[in-house]
Amino acid sequence: MKFFRCALVGLLLLTSGLGPVAAKGPVRPVAPAQAASLVAFEQYLARTYVAAKLGPTGLSMPVLRNALIGYFNLRSRGLAKQPVLTVVDFSRSSRLNRLWVIDLNHSRLLFHTLVAHGKNTGEEFARTFSNREGSEMSSLGFYLTGQTYQGKHGLSLKLQGLDPRYNSNAADRAVVVHGADYVNQDFIRQTGRLGRSQGCPALPPAQAASIIKTIKGGSVLYVQGPSSVAYTSNWLNMNTALSAFQPRGSGFSVGQ
């Protein structure tokens, strides 16, 4: 409990009045009428972070904050259908587990695993991103998961990119979630980095089907890039996120 209070105080000092991490441009202050909602949101963020034991996994709280701001914005538009959030942090080495699937209703980490970036995005580290067809690069931003299908990599999951200029061509580029045999520790030991895709967030084959079945059908996937790469998004608007965030005491639920 002491750790939670310290984490919460630190978080409020760090984030109050600030915009989302890696969001460029002027920060829009939270309306005074929403101040109490902002405090409740930061408490929910800290509580989720601690309860799901995300700190030891390497997921930073500011990255989770970005993902949650987008999640609640998408809920406010009726787009996010599932209380499951997938976060990919491409600022981390491809040698590390950098994909998290979080059950928001129960503040529980469901999966934490490796995920590949595109061939032209970088070697060990992801450095360049594109929305262009044929680029073989990864794309940043918010996605909605669609339906599954059987492809050349087995069970695969369609994605809808929601950020113009960043990932809105995902469907035309056939950027999907799938398993790949180059996503494993043996490949890392042999080459010093993870294998790379044609822009898809490819997963370890042993976990791919379970993850896909968990996140399919209208859940949110957020891909964070390194701080050196500019990214702006309307989904990172805190004011509109707070309009969808309506805590109801300790029993707050984010499910539909």
Rosetta silent file (secondary structure, phi, psi, omega in degrees, C-alpha in Angstrom):
SEQUENCE: MKFFRCALVGLLLLTSGLGPVAAKGPVRPVAPAQAASLVAFEQYLARTYVAAKLGPTGLSMPVLRNALIGYFNLRSRGLAKQPVLTVVDFSRSSRLNRLWVIDLNHSRLLFHTLVAHGKNTGEEFARTFSNREGSEMSSLGFYLTGQTYQGKHGLSLKLQGLDPRYNSNAADRAVVVHGADYVNQDFIRQTGRLGRSQGCPALPPAQAASIIKTIKGGSVLYVQGPSSVAYTSNWLNMNTALSAFQPRGSGFSVGQ
SCORE:     score description
SCORE:     0.000 S_00000001
   1 L     0.000  -40.409  178.388    0.000    0.000    0.000 S_00000001
   2 H   -61.189  -41.289  179.191    2.872    2.329    0.826 S_00000001
   3 H   -62.338  -40.989 -179.441    4.387    1.613   -2.593 S_00000001
   4 H   -62.437  -44.421 -179.680    1.060    2.411   -4.282 S_00000001
   5 H   -62.900  -41.907  179.314    0.761    5.758   -2.488 S_00000001
   6 H   -64.077  -42.843  179.440    4.334    6.690   -3.416 S_00000001
   7 H   -62.605  -40.850 -178.415    3.760    5.662   -7.032 S_00000001
   8 H   -66.624  -46.253  179.319    0.554    7.686   -7.178 S_00000001
   9 H   -59.838  -45.956  179.021    2.096   10.822   -5.673 S_00000001
  10 H   -61.030  -41.212 -179.675    5.038   10.570   -8.073 S_00000001
  11 H   -64.100  -45.189 -179.126    2.728   10.047  -11.009 S_00000001
  12 H   -62.676  -39.760  177.615    0.553   13.054  -10.158 S_00000001
  13 H   -64.925  -37.101 -176.860    3.613   15.268   -9.825 S_00000001
  14 H   -74.784  -40.032 -167.485    4.946   13.969  -13.132 S_00000001
  15 H  -105.051  -20.602 -176.288    1.791   14.074  -15.214 S_00000001
  16 L   -60.483  124.616  179.037   -0.526   16.781  -13.847 S_00000001
  17 L    82.327   -1.847 -179.041   -0.821   19.509  -16.448 S_00000001
  18 L  -101.452  155.767  174.662    1.335   17.678  -18.953 S_00000001
  19 L   -84.796  177.295  179.853    0.385   16.279  -22.337 S_00000001
  20 L   -64.679  151.336  177.734    0.927   12.682  -23.418 S_00000001
  21 L   -60.229  136.757  175.769    4.459   11.380  -23.871 S_00000001
  22 L    69.607    6.644  174.978    5.829   11.898  -27.398 S_00000001
  23 E   -87.139  120.022 -175.501    2.851   14.055  -28.395 S_00000001
  24 L   -90.116  163.788  176.745    4.246   17.106  -30.183 S_00000001
  25 L    93.761  179.641 -176.590    2.761   20.592  -30.351 S_00000001
  26 L   -65.928  142.790  178.761    0.958   22.739  -27.785 S_00000001
  27 L   -85.672  128.960  176.366   -0.538   21.013  -24.764 S_00000001
  28 L   -87.797  116.166 -177.938   -4.263   21.538  -24.297 S_00000001
  29 L   -66.078  151.768  177.205   -4.928   22.065  -20.569 S_00000001
  30 L   -73.448  136.537  179.773   -7.622   20.035  -18.902 S_00000001
  31 L   -61.402  143.442 -178.528  -10.806   22.006  -18.304 S_00000001
  32 H   -54.123  -36.216 -178.629  -11.313   23.013  -14.639 S_00000001
  33 H   -66.483  -16.725 -178.123  -14.560   21.043  -14.472 S_00000001
  34 H  -101.517    6.588 -176.789  -12.589   17.925  -15.345 S_00000001
  35 H   -59.214  -42.954  179.586   -9.920   18.340  -12.679 S_00000001
  36 H   -65.193  -36.586  177.646  -11.499   15.728  -10.409 S_00000001
  37 H   -66.911  -35.322  178.088  -11.785   13.329  -13.339 S_00000001
  38 H   -64.119  -44.012  178.053   -8.108   13.865  -14.122 S_00000001
  39 H   -61.102  -43.364  179.074   -7.131   12.952  -10.565 S_00000001
  40 H   -63.467  -38.383  178.167   -9.353    9.851  -10.760 S_00000001
  41 H   -63.479  -45.639 -179.610   -7.773    8.912  -14.099 S_00000001
  42 H   -64.814  -35.237  175.827   -4.245    9.208  -12.721 S_00000001
  43 H   -64.986  -42.611  178.408   -5.281    7.107   -9.716 S_00000001
  44 H   -62.926  -42.650  177.489   -6.728    4.484  -12.052 S_00000001
  45 H   -58.736  -49.992 -179.036   -3.520    4.515  -14.108 S_00000001
  46 H   -64.367  -40.557 -179.846   -1.326    4.042  -11.035 S_00000001
  47 H   -64.592  -42.543  178.255   -3.616    1.371   -9.603 S_00000001
  48 H   -63.849  -44.068 -178.100   -3.619   -0.572  -12.883 S_00000001
  49 H   -60.714  -43.258 -178.566    0.163   -0.265  -13.220 S_00000001
  50 H   -75.282  -46.688 -176.108    0.784   -1.587   -9.720 S_00000001
  51 H   -63.880  -36.136  179.737   -1.945   -4.262   -9.649 S_00000001
  52 L   -83.895   -0.755  177.896   -0.892   -5.720  -13.006 S_00000001
  53 L    56.333   47.175 -175.257    2.761   -5.712  -11.845 S_00000001
  54 L   -82.566  -25.387 -179.736    3.833   -3.875  -14.989 S_00000001
  55 H   -54.343  -52.965 -178.828    6.874   -2.127  -13.521 S_00000001
  56 H   -64.090  -16.500 -178.857    9.106   -5.237  -13.405 S_00000001
  57 H   -83.588  -12.218  179.790    8.165   -6.064  -17.015 S_00000001
  58 L    97.042   -1.744  175.976    9.719   -2.871  -18.373 S_00000001
  59 L   -76.502  122.522 -179.373    6.521   -1.129  -19.481 S_00000001
  60 L   -78.702  148.346  179.640    6.878    2.527  -18.532 S_00000001
  61 H   -64.289  -38.806  177.057    3.958    4.266  -16.875 S_00000001
  62 H   -61.495  -35.164  177.696    4.007    7.178  -19.382 S_00000001
  63 H   -67.825  -43.093  176.218    3.645    4.717  -22.281 S_00000001
  64 H   -61.835  -37.539  178.743    0.725    3.022  -20.532 S_00000001
  65 H   -60.672  -46.557  175.746   -0.763    6.470  -19.915 S_00000001
  66 H   -54.884  -48.886 -176.905   -0.662    7.233  -23.641 S_00000001
  67 H   -60.713  -39.946 -179.480   -2.315    3.912  -24.416 S_00000001
  68 H   -71.729  -36.857  176.062   -5.091    4.504  -21.877 S_00000001
  69 H   -59.329  -46.380  177.560   -5.774    8.040  -23.099 S_00000001
  70 H   -63.525  -41.436 -179.978   -6.273    6.630  -26.585 S_00000001
  71 H   -57.806  -47.776 -177.532   -8.353    3.749  -25.269 S_00000001
  72 H   -71.598  -31.277  172.550  -10.823    6.052  -23.518 S_00000001
  73 H   -62.988  -40.973  179.451  -10.999    8.367  -26.539 S_00000001
  74 H   -69.274  -33.165  173.956  -11.884    5.371  -28.676 S_00000001
  75 H   -65.756  -37.985 -179.177  -14.508    4.302  -26.124 S_00000001
  76 H   -64.225  -23.523  177.850  -16.013    7.783  -26.276 S_00000001
  77 L   -96.518    3.263 -179.932  -16.535    7.234  -30.021 S_00000001
  78 L    72.912   20.599 -176.047  -17.992    3.753  -29.503 S_00000001
  79 L   -94.790  -39.004  179.681  -15.027    2.132  -31.268 S_00000001
  80 L   -79.674  113.336 -173.841  -13.300    0.218  -28.471 S_00000001
  81 L  -100.294  -15.678 -174.738  -15.495   -2.819  -27.863 S_00000001
  82 L  -123.339  141.187  176.918  -13.320   -4.876  -25.536 S_00000001
  83 L   -82.443   44.869  178.868  -11.776   -4.034  -22.111 S_00000001
  84 E  -125.895  132.091 -176.802   -8.464   -5.432  -23.349 S_00000001
  85 E  -123.661  127.345  176.389   -5.523   -3.203  -24.252 S_00000001
  86 E  -107.784  129.942 -179.636   -2.445   -4.253  -26.235 S_00000001
  87 E  -121.484  130.696  173.354    0.669   -2.087  -25.981 S_00000001
  88 E  -118.807  126.619 -179.925    3.765   -2.352  -28.172 S_00000001
  89 E  -113.863   95.589 -178.459    6.782   -0.269  -27.193 S_00000001
  90 L   -81.974   10.896  169.663    9.163   -0.064  -30.153 S_00000001
  91 L   -82.029  -12.739 -179.331   11.543    2.162  -28.197 S_00000001
  92 L   -90.582  155.379  176.570   12.827   -1.048  -26.601 S_00000001
  93 L   -58.625  144.855  177.035   15.381   -3.443  -28.053 S_00000001
  94 L   -69.808   -8.972  175.541   13.928   -6.241  -30.173 S_00000001
  95 L   -76.516  -14.252 -175.828   15.824   -8.616  -27.882 S_00000001
  96 L  -104.205  153.765  170.589   13.358   -7.749  -25.111 S_00000001
  97 L   -66.022  122.515 -174.957    9.712   -8.600  -24.599 S_00000001
  98 L  -136.788   22.479  171.493    7.974   -5.423  -25.748 S_00000001
  99 E  -125.117  132.732  179.449    4.332   -6.409  -26.230 S_00000001
 100 E  -126.913  136.814  170.932    1.831   -6.403  -23.367 S_00000001
 101 E  -117.198  121.074 -171.407   -1.815   -7.500  -23.359 S_00000001
 102 E  -119.498  129.149  171.875   -3.678   -6.110  -20.345 S_00000001
 103 E   -82.740  106.825 -174.719   -7.112   -7.027  -18.991 S_00000001
 104 L   -74.171  -30.174  179.941   -8.348   -3.590  -17.912 S_00000001
 105 L   -66.316  -32.885 -176.073  -11.380   -4.838  -15.986 S_00000001
 106 L  -115.493    8.871  179.539   -9.232   -6.920  -13.660 S_00000001
 107 L    47.524   55.171 -173.450   -5.921   -4.988  -13.875 S_00000001
 108 E  -130.725  135.056  176.006   -4.200   -8.172  -14.982 S_00000001
 109 E   -83.015  118.940 -176.994   -1.327   -8.796  -17.387 S_00000001
 110 E   -91.670  -41.028 -179.895   -2.417  -11.534  -19.787 S_00000001
 111 E  -144.008  146.893  174.583    0.598  -11.728  -22.123 S_00000001
 112 E  -147.448  111.724 -169.006    4.078  -10.239  -22.274 S_00000001
 113 E  -152.854  177.513  175.048    6.194  -11.344  -25.191 S_00000001
 114 L   -69.383  154.678  172.564    8.473  -10.604  -28.113 S_00000001
 115 L  -152.961  136.534 -176.237    7.157   -8.756  -31.169 S_00000001
 116 L   -86.376  151.444  168.415    8.903   -8.054  -34.467 S_00000001
 117 L  -108.494  175.034 -175.001    9.223   -4.756  -36.294 S_00000001
 118 E   -70.745  156.373 -178.012    9.528   -4.227  -40.046 S_00000001
 119 L   -56.769  -40.989 -176.885   12.647   -5.016  -42.107 S_00000001
 120 L   -95.203    9.716  176.948   13.240   -1.384  -43.018 S_00000001
 121 L   -86.908  -24.927  178.342   12.389   -0.038  -39.590 S_00000001
 122 L   157.336  177.371  178.272   15.740   -1.002  -38.094 S_00000001
 123 L   -90.193 -104.185  177.310   18.032   -3.777  -36.951 S_00000001
 124 L   -67.870  -37.941 -178.675   17.957   -4.454  -33.199 S_00000001
 125 L  -110.195  144.824  174.849   16.159   -1.161  -32.575 S_00000001
 126 L   -79.896  127.100 -174.738   13.206    0.336  -34.427 S_00000001
 127 L  -127.343  -32.893 -177.958   14.213    3.700  -35.842 S_00000001
 128 L  -128.789  144.383 -173.811   12.103    4.618  -38.886 S_00000001
 129 L  -133.881  155.277 -177.768    8.384    4.160  -39.495 S_00000001
 130 L  -153.163  152.677  173.769    6.076    4.552  -42.466 S_00000001
 131 L  -105.025    3.518 -171.718    2.445    4.424  -43.556 S_00000001
 132 L   -85.638  136.206  177.292    3.477    3.888  -47.183 S_00000001
 133 L   -64.398  135.461 -179.440    2.604    0.717  -49.080 S_00000001
 134 L    86.054   -0.542 -176.598    5.695   -1.296  -49.960 S_00000001
 135 L   -74.619  -24.672 -174.403    7.842    0.368  -47.300 S_00000001
 136 L    54.702   35.854  175.614    8.232   -2.816  -45.225 S_00000001
 137 L  -114.781  157.203  172.163    8.302   -0.574  -42.159 S_00000001
 138 L   -75.549  161.868  179.305    6.278   -0.673  -38.969 S_00000001
 139 L  -125.598  140.318 -179.364    3.663    2.008  -38.306 S_00000001
 140 L   -85.395  165.877  167.664    3.011    3.913  -35.098 S_00000001
 141 E   110.002 -162.977 -174.628   -0.261    4.745  -33.416 S_00000001
 142 E   -98.379  137.712  177.489   -3.649    3.339  -32.508 S_00000001
 143 E  -129.410  154.507  165.191   -5.321    0.379  -34.158 S_00000001
 144 E  -107.686  138.418  176.505   -8.562   -1.513  -33.729 S_00000001
 145 E   -81.191  146.866  179.733   -8.419   -5.270  -34.055 S_00000001
 146 E  -111.700 -136.647 -177.409  -10.742   -6.928  -36.539 S_00000001
 147 E   -96.986  162.561  179.359  -11.572  -10.492  -37.432 S_00000001
 148 E   -92.066  161.563  174.353   -9.299  -13.497  -37.737 S_00000001
 149 E  -156.371  163.878  176.384   -8.486  -15.523  -40.837 S_00000001
 150 E   -95.662  115.078 -179.766   -6.203  -18.374  -41.853 S_00000001
 151 E  -117.779 -166.433 -178.290   -3.218  -17.070  -43.818 S_00000001
 152 L   -67.049  -18.163  176.567    0.220  -18.290  -44.808 S_00000001
 153 L  -101.846   15.127 -177.245    1.324  -17.792  -41.200 S_00000001
 154 E    86.364 -149.351 -178.907   -1.684  -19.641  -39.781 S_00000001
 155 E   -59.907  126.188 -177.136   -4.239  -17.840  -37.633 S_00000001
 156 E  -133.085  163.091 -173.378   -3.892  -14.107  -38.311 S_00000001
 157 E  -131.265  124.666  178.341   -5.704  -10.962  -37.187 S_00000001
 158 E   -73.581  147.935  179.743   -6.729   -7.989  -39.311 S_00000001
 159 E  -126.375  142.894  173.826   -5.946   -4.475  -38.076 S_00000001
 160 E  -112.192  113.879  177.699   -7.562   -1.117  -38.795 S_00000001
 161 E   -76.145  133.774 -172.265   -5.153    1.809  -38.498 S_00000001
 162 L  -111.136    0.292 -178.233   -6.812    4.863  -36.938 S_00000001
 163 L  -111.399  105.491  175.218   -4.102    7.520  -37.297 S_00000001
 164 L   -54.491  141.408 -179.231   -3.989    9.355  -40.641 S_00000001
 165 L    79.581  -21.338 -176.221   -0.403    9.736  -41.923 S_00000001
 166 L  -108.607  -45.676 -176.551    0.857    7.134  -39.456 S_00000001
 167 L  -146.905   12.446 -173.635   -1.015    3.842  -39.888 S_00000001
 168 L   -68.570  -12.401  177.227   -4.210    4.466  -41.872 S_00000001
 169 L   -96.207   14.370 -175.130   -2.947    2.302  -44.760 S_00000001
 170 L   -57.170  -44.503 -178.315   -2.542   -0.767  -42.559 S_00000001
 171 L   -64.840  -44.751  179.187   -5.370   -2.707  -44.223 S_00000001
 172 L   -65.216  -30.254  179.393   -4.138   -1.940  -47.768 S_00000001
 173 L   -84.519   -3.909 -176.356   -0.608   -2.928  -46.722 S_00000001
 174 L    58.457   40.770  172.942   -1.901   -6.184  -45.189 S_00000001
 175 L   -80.539  112.364 -175.314   -0.375   -5.252  -41.831 S_00000001
 176 E  -136.609  166.011  173.260   -1.793   -7.945  -39.539 S_00000001
 177 E   -90.665  128.492  178.666   -0.949   -9.768  -36.332 S_00000001
 178 E  -154.992  166.408  174.472    0.459  -13.241  -37.002 S_00000001
 179 E   -86.594  155.087  178.558    2.981  -15.732  -35.732 S_00000001
 180 L  -151.555  140.040 -175.236    6.422  -16.102  -37.342 S_00000001
 181 L   -73.603   -5.951  175.754    9.237  -18.583  -36.842 S_00000001
 182 L   -92.326    4.022  178.628   11.826  -15.772  -36.713 S_00000001
 183 L  -104.607   85.524 -179.990   10.284  -14.438  -33.480 S_00000001
 184 L  -165.198  166.205 -177.445   12.065  -16.487  -30.822 S_00000001
 185 H   -68.738  -30.769  178.457   15.057  -16.506  -28.492 S_00000001
 186 H   -61.793  -41.766  178.924   17.062  -18.867  -30.731 S_00000001
 187 H   -63.115  -40.674  178.825   16.993  -16.281  -33.525 S_00000001
 188 H   -62.909  -44.208  179.911   18.165  -13.616  -31.077 S_00000001
 189 H   -62.886  -35.056 -177.121   21.051  -15.806  -29.875 S_00000001
 190 H   -78.976  -32.845 -172.222   22.149  -16.484  -33.454 S_00000001
 191 H  -117.427  -13.310 -177.550   21.894  -12.945  -34.856 S_00000001
 192 L    84.956    1.338  177.499   21.952  -10.587  -31.883 S_00000001
 193 L  -155.150  168.931  175.547   18.483   -9.312  -32.698 S_00000001
 194 L   -76.688  154.953  171.552   14.968  -10.526  -33.384 S_00000001
 195 L   -64.411  164.973 -174.743   13.845  -11.435  -36.885 S_00000001
 196 L  -125.253  154.725 -176.629   11.907   -8.784  -38.809 S_00000001
 197 E  -104.426 -169.779  173.562    8.628   -8.695  -40.686 S_00000001
 198 L   -95.966   20.771  179.543    7.290   -6.779  -43.685 S_00000001
 199 L   122.486   -9.342  179.992    5.695   -4.316  -41.290 S_00000001
 200 L   -80.952  147.555  169.756    3.469   -6.661  -39.285 S_00000001
 201 L   -78.600   85.798 -174.893    3.679   -6.975  -35.487 S_00000001
 202 E   -83.485  144.184 -172.762    4.701  -10.627  -35.702 S_00000001
 203 E  -117.785  164.523  173.182    4.580  -12.835  -32.596 S_00000001
 204 L   -60.726  133.774 -176.823    6.173  -16.054  -31.347 S_00000001
 205 H   -55.473  -35.712 -176.267    4.312  -18.974  -32.974 S_00000001
 206 H   -67.728  -22.965 -177.281    3.683  -20.691  -29.638 S_00000001
 207 H  -110.587  -14.118 -170.739    1.763  -17.669  -28.304 S_00000001
 208 H   -57.594  -49.496 -175.781    0.318  -16.116  -31.439 S_00000001
 209 H   -62.358  -42.216 -179.335   -2.993  -18.003  -31.565 S_00000001
 210 H   -64.879  -41.644  179.046   -3.766  -17.411  -27.882 S_00000001
 211 H   -66.250  -45.550 -179.140   -2.990  -13.699  -28.141 S_00000001
 212 H   -59.754  -44.253 -179.617   -4.976  -13.294  -31.352 S_00000001
 213 H   -65.733  -29.527 -179.769   -8.032  -15.015  -29.873 S_00000001
 214 H   -75.827  -37.141 -171.550   -7.824  -12.776  -26.801 S_00000001
 215 H  -102.812   -3.047 -176.506   -7.549   -9.423  -28.605 S_00000001
 216 L   -66.182  162.041  168.707   -9.695   -9.989  -31.714 S_00000001
 217 L    76.344   45.243  171.161  -12.971   -8.205  -32.404 S_00000001
 218 L    98.590   25.805  171.953  -12.633   -4.546  -31.503 S_00000001
 219 L   -95.255  166.631 -176.035   -9.884   -4.195  -28.917 S_00000001
 220 E   -97.791  134.220  171.650   -7.287   -1.410  -28.976 S_00000001
 221 E  -120.169  129.523 -179.528   -3.649   -1.894  -29.970 S_00000001
 222 E  -121.041  128.211  178.740   -1.237    0.996  -29.400 S_00000001
 223 E  -111.482  114.785  178.497    2.254    1.137  -30.914 S_00000001
 224 E   -96.482  139.467  176.197    4.679    3.562  -29.247 S_00000001
 225 L  -105.456  178.889  176.097    7.886    4.607  -30.985 S_00000001
 226 L   -67.046  157.720 -176.060   11.176    6.005  -29.701 S_00000001
 227 L   -64.192  -20.506 -179.613   11.177    9.600  -28.443 S_00000001
 228 L   -74.626  -12.011 -177.215   13.260   10.668  -31.464 S_00000001
 229 L  -103.691  123.549 -178.646   10.337    9.933  -33.815 S_00000001
 230 L   -70.223  138.608  176.081    7.566   12.540  -34.045 S_00000001
 231 E  -153.642  125.521  175.103    4.014   11.318  -33.543 S_00000001
 232 L  -126.154  150.715 -177.059    0.836   13.313  -32.976 S_00000001
 233 L  -156.054  138.232  173.541   -2.683   11.963  -32.649 S_00000001
 234 H   -66.364  -20.026  179.773   -6.188   13.210  -31.992 S_00000001
 235 H   -75.655   -6.604  178.535   -6.625   10.094  -29.862 S_00000001
 236 H  -100.969   31.278  177.546   -4.186   11.581  -27.323 S_00000001
 237 L   -90.973  112.598 -175.787   -6.601   14.332  -26.269 S_00000001
 238 H   -67.365  -36.654 -178.211   -6.991   14.128  -22.496 S_00000001
 239 H   -59.654  -46.778 -179.557  -10.160   16.244  -22.343 S_00000001
 240 H   -73.541  -29.436  175.646  -12.144   13.912  -24.582 S_00000001
 241 H   -63.327  -41.472 -178.342  -10.624   10.853  -22.904 S_00000001
 242 H   -66.593  -25.774  178.495  -11.914   12.055  -19.535 S_00000001
 243 H   -66.989  -23.829  178.244  -15.429   12.375  -20.946 S_00000001
 244 H   -96.480  -12.291 -179.022  -15.417    8.578  -21.398 S_00000001
 245 L   -92.729  106.679 -177.143  -13.665    7.879  -18.096 S_00000001
 246 L  -128.044   83.686 -179.002  -16.389    7.670  -15.454 S_00000001
 247 L   -64.406  142.320  177.990  -15.106    5.986  -12.314 S_00000001
 248 L  -124.352   71.725  179.440  -17.703    4.501  -10.041 S_00000001
 249 H    68.255 -157.501 -177.598  -15.891    4.072   -6.763 S_00000001
 250 H   -73.005  -12.934 -179.116  -13.543    1.180   -6.228 S_00000001
 251 H   -95.897   24.451 -178.722  -15.671   -1.010   -8.470 S_00000001
 252 L   -54.906  133.559  179.319  -14.916    0.966  -11.628 S_00000001
 253 L  -127.798  138.949 -179.508  -15.281   -1.145  -14.761 S_00000001
 254 L  -101.491    3.269 -179.009  -14.124   -0.280  -18.259 S_00000001
 255 L   -75.276  158.535  178.653  -16.173   -2.980  -19.984 S_00000001
 256 L   -71.969    0.000    0.000  -19.071   -2.272  -22.302 S_00000001
